[in-house]
Amino acid sequence: MICRLLRDGALDGEYAPALTISDSIHNPFGSYAFNDLLSHLCSNISSSKSQARALVLIAFDRSPLFYIDLLKSNGLDVAASDKWIRILDCYSDPLGWKDKLLGRGIHVNFSKTGATPFKDAGNMEKLFTSIVDIGRGVAGPSKVRFSVAIDSVSAMLRHATLGSVSGLLSKLRSHDQVSCMFWLVHSDLHECKASAALEYMSSMVATLEPGTHSSDGHGQNSQGGKFNVRFKRRNGRVKVTSEEFHMEKSGIKFLSVSSEKLMVNQNLIPKVQFNLHLSEKERVDKAKVVLPFEHQGNGETIQIYDGRQSLSEGQTDPHSKRPGSTNKLTTETPGSKGEIHYIHIDLIWKCWDNIIAFTTELAVELEKLLQALRVTYHMELTTANFCILRDHLFTASDITSSLDTAAIEAS
């Protein structure tokens, strides 16, 4: 599913899909997962099955020669790769030290990889400009999109701050020519806020967890684990998937849930003393039952039951309201079965009006009482004043005059 989302790319006016691959020392196979996704995306781009027509790979953790050999081993035409992939070499000389050594007359070997060298790894603004220029150069017109892959954000954080790296990723995601992005981070090398910031900017987060037990049942499986992916959809919903993987000589291998584990999960269902499933005969008998709310008709006039006794044809409803009738409580005759009482809506509204009027009067009286209490806040509450409040508690109209008299006496 990840490969499909990266292949389909971004919609017009929206951020590009972004994937964070997070691993740790307990399961350090994130680079293998990154290489697997890179190979799949390159295969889709080279065969014109992807929205992106080119890929810009920023190499911080490995040499560009490594990725060229990786593409060769996956059967891709490296000779024609210049038409759809560019590698920005931040690995060979990230800080420009080799140029300084050459300036002092010290011989330095440079490997010819065909990649574009980048010698200022701490300057995120310059790095953003280089990525966009390279992408436009290989993708072509302004409406053609390209993908961006970063093999190690952890290496970037060694040269730049978290804020500048986050700004670079955010600007790349919002660029109108970027189709998708994905990067790798070693989460245990950074503070929690760094991992949280990268996950916040991602529409997909893949974490590698160690396996439960090895095949022989002794300890954890050091050659495999779980690949958990959390998808954040455009409507705000979150979907979580999980699959297992194990390492082979050729690379990482993702596995579907085995039939044995499905049997184990079925055995975990608690055993009950009744059958949760229906037999074929029970299904047929259930389908033949006509429920009360199903009006089949059977050739006769269909009558919908409305809670009263059914009326035969030609009879009128004695409870229907006729012109000129008064709003009185009507009931069926005492001798009828299932006596039903009908209350007109006018009575309900009348009771509701009375409740509102009573509540309004009560609120007015309480407001008067609160005003009277505010007057007594600045005077001494003597026994006489307290008796006055007690006697006139429910006659709020006399409270003000009584308290005025009490205030005069107290003064």
N, C-alpha and C positions, 0 to 999 in steps of 0.2 A: 504493500500500500504506500510505503514511503517513496519507493521508486516511481510509482504512478503520479503521486502528487508533485514530486520534483520535475517529472517529465511534462506534466500539464502546465506548470508554471503559474503565472499571476494573471489576474483579470485587470482590465483597464481601470485605472483609478484606485487600485488597492495595493497594499503592500505585497511584496513578493513572499512566497512561502520560505520559511527559514527553519532549518533543522539544527538542533544542538545535540551532539553525541557526547555523552559524559561517561567517563570511566574512572577507575581508581586503582590503587595498588592491589586491591583485593581481586580485581578482575581487569587486568591491563590489556584488554583486547580491543580497545576502542579504535586504534589505528587500523586494525584489520577490517572492522566494520566500515570505517571511513573509506578504505581502499575498495571495498566491495561496492559501496554506493557510487564511488567515483567511476569504477569500471562500467557499471550499469548505465549511468548517465552518459558517459562518453559513447557507449554503444548506441544509445538512443539518438544522441546528437549527430553522430557520424552517419547514421542511417536515415536522418531527417524525420525521426519519429517524435521529436521533442519540440516544445515551443521555442526553446533556445536554439540558436544556430551556431553558438560557440561557447567555449568554456574558458574562464580565466582561473588558473590555479595559483594560489599564493603559497609558496613552499617555504615554511619556516623550520620545519622539523626534519625534513629529509632533502637530499640532493635532487635536483631535477632529473638526473640520470636514473634515479630509482623509479620515478613515475613513468619515464619513457620505457623502461624495461617492464614495468607493470602492465602498461597498455599492450606491449608486444606479447606478453604471456597470455593475455586475454583475447588474442587473435585480432587486435585492431591494427589498421594500416597506419603505422607510425610515419611512413614516408609522406602520406597525405594529411598528416595531423596538423600541419601548419595552417590548413584551411579552417579548422574548427577548434583548435586549442592553443592557448598561450600560457606559458609558465612564467610567473614573476618570481625571480630567484632572490629570496630574502635569507637564504641558508648559507650561501658561499661566503658572503662578506656583508653581514647585516649592518655593520657600523662603519664601513669604509676603511678598515685598518690596512687592508692590502694595498690600497692606493697610497696610503701614508708611508708604508714600508718601501714601496717602489720609489717614492720621492726621495727616500734616504739611500737609495742604491742597493736595497736588499732585494734579492731575487725571490719572487713568489710565483708558484705554479697556479695557473688558471685552467680549469677544466672547460673544454668547449662543449656546451650543452645546447646551445641554440636558445636558451632562456634569456629573458630580459633581466639584467641585474638590477637590484635595488639596494642601495647602500646607506639608507637612513631609516632604519626600522623604527625609530622612536618618533618620527614625524608622521602622524596619522593623516594630516591634511594632504601632504605630498603623496602618501600611499593611496589615498582615495583618488586623487587626480590620475595617478599612474594606472590604477585598475580600470577606471572609466575610459581613459585614452586607449589602453590596450584592447578593452572590450569592443569599443567602437571601431578600432582598426581591423579587428578580425571578423566582427559581426556584419559591418557594412552600414546600410542606411539607418536612419534614426529610429525607424519603426521595428527594426530587427532586434531581438532581445538576446542576451547572453547570460550564462550562469556563472556564479562565483563560488569557489571552494577554498577554504582555509584549513590547512592540515593541522594547525596547532594555535589556538587562541592563547594557550598557556605561554607559549614562546613570545607572543605579542605582548602579553602582560609583563614580561621581564623587561621590555624596553619602553613601555608607555603605561600611562595610568588607566584605571578602569573607566573613568569618564571619557577619555579620548577614544579608547577602543569601542566603548558602547556607542559613542557618536558616529564612529566610522561605520559600524554595522547598521545603525539606524539609517544613515544616509544612503547606504547601498540598497537597503530594503525598499526605500521609498523612491529610488531612481527609476525612471520610466522605462529604461532599457534592461533592467535586471529581471530575469525570469524567475530565478530561485537562488537560494544560498544554503550552504551547510558548512559546519565547522566542527572541530574536535576540541574538547577541553578536558584536562585532567582535574577533576573537581577537588581531590584531596590536596592539591598544591596551592589552593587559594582559600580565602575566607568565604564564609557562607554568602556574604553579600555579592561577591563576584559571580558565583554560580546562579544566585537568584536573579541578578541583572541579565545574564545571558539567557536564562530560561524565560524571563519576562518578554524579551524581544523575539522569542522564537514562537512559531506556530506549531512546531513539533519538537518534542524533547525525548530523546532515546537514552536510556540508562542501562548500563551493563551490570548485572548482579551475579555474584558467584553461584554456582549450582549447589543443590542441596547435598547430594552424596555422589560419590563416584560409582562406577559400575560394579566394583567389587565390594561396595558398602563400607569402605574405610575412609572416613574424612570427607572433605569437600572435593568436588570435582574441579581440579585446577586447569583442565583443558576444555572447559565449557561453562555454561551458565544460562541466565535468562536475559533476553533482550526485550525490555519493557519500553513501550512507546506511548506517549500521551499526545493526543491530537487536540488542538484548540480550533474549533470550527468558527466560521464567520458569524454564526448566530449566537455565539457565546457558550455553546455546549462543549463538553469535554468527553472524548472517547479514549479509552485505555485498552491497549492490546499487549499481549505478552506471548513470546515464543522462545523456544530453546535453541541453543546453538552449541556447536563443539568445533574444536580446531583440528584442521587436517594439514597435511603438507602443502596442499595447494592454497590454503587460506581458511577463511571462516566458512562454516556450513550451517545454514539455518534449517531447523527441523520443525515439522508439523507435530502436533500432539499424537503420540503413538496410541495404538489400539489397546495396549496393555494399561496405559494410564487412564484411558477412557473406562475400561472395566473397573479399575480401582475407584474412579470417581462414582461409578454407578453403585459399587459396593458400599460406598460411604453413605448412601441414602438410608435413613433409619427404617427398620423393618416394623411394620404395623400389622394389626390383626384384621385388616380389611383390605380389599383389593382396590387399588387406585385406578385401574383400567377396566374398560367395558369389553365384554366379549362381543362377537359379531351378532349373536341373537339379541343381546341386550341393546345393541345399537339399533337394530331393526324395530324392536318393540318400543324403544324410546321415540323413534321417528313417527310411529303410528299414533302416539298420544296427541289428542287435540286439547290444547291448553285453553283456559277460559277466555283469554284475550284474543284468541284466534277466531275470527268470524268467517267461517267457511261458506256459509250461505246454503249450499246443497240445493240450489234451485229455488229457494225461498227468499223473501225479502230480508236483507241483512239489517239487523237491529243492534245498534251499539249500546251496551249496558252502561247507563249513566248513574248508577247508584240507587235508583228507585225501581219500583215494580214495573215490569215491561207492560206497555200499553198495546192492546190489540188494535187492529185497524178500525178507524171510525171513532175511537175514543179520544178525548182531549185530556190534556194535562191539567188536573185540578189545581196544581200549584203554580201554573204559569200566571204571570201578572197581566191582568186585563186593563184596558184603558179605564181610568177613573177609580181604580182600586186603591185602597189606603195601605200604608206601610204598617201592617200588623203581623205579629208572629203567627205563622200558619203551621199547623201540624197535620199529620194524617189522622184518620179516625182511630179511636182507641182499639177497635177490634182488628185492625190490620196487622199483619205479621211484620216484624222488623220495623218498629215505629221510628220514623225519621223526622227530625225537627229542622225547620228552615228559618233562618234569621236573615232579614233583609239587610242589605248593606247600609241603608239609611240609618238604622239603629246603631250600627258600629261607628259610623262617622259622628253621630250625635254624642255618643259616649266619649269619643276621642276629643271632640271640641270641649266637653266639660273638663276632661283631664288637663287639657292645655290651659283653660281659663284658671283652674285651680292652681296649677303650677306657676302661672304668671303672678297671681295674687300673692302666693307664698314667697316668690322671689322679691316682690316689692316690699313685703313686710320684713324680710330678712335684711334688705338693703337699709331700711330705716333703722333697724336694730344695730347694724354695724356702724352707721353714722353716729348713733347715740353712744356706742361704746368708744368711738374715737374721741368724743367730748370728754369722757371720764378718764381718758388716758393721762391727761395733765392735771388731774385733781386727785385729792386724797379720797380713796374709796372707803368711807366710814361705814359703820353699821347701818346708819339711816339711809345712806345712799344705796347700799346693797338691798335693803328692804324695798326701796322705791323700784329698783330694777326688777326685783322678784315679783312685786305686785303688778307691775305693768309690763311684764314680759310678753304677754299675748295681746296687749293693747298698744301696739307700737305707735299709734297716733298720739298718745298722751305721754310718751317717754321723754320727748324733747322738752316739753313744758315742765315736767316733774324734775328733770335733771337741772333745768335752769334754776328752779327754786332751791334745789339742793346745793347748787354751786353758790348761790347768794348766801345761804346759811353758812356754808363752809368758809366763805370769805369773811 
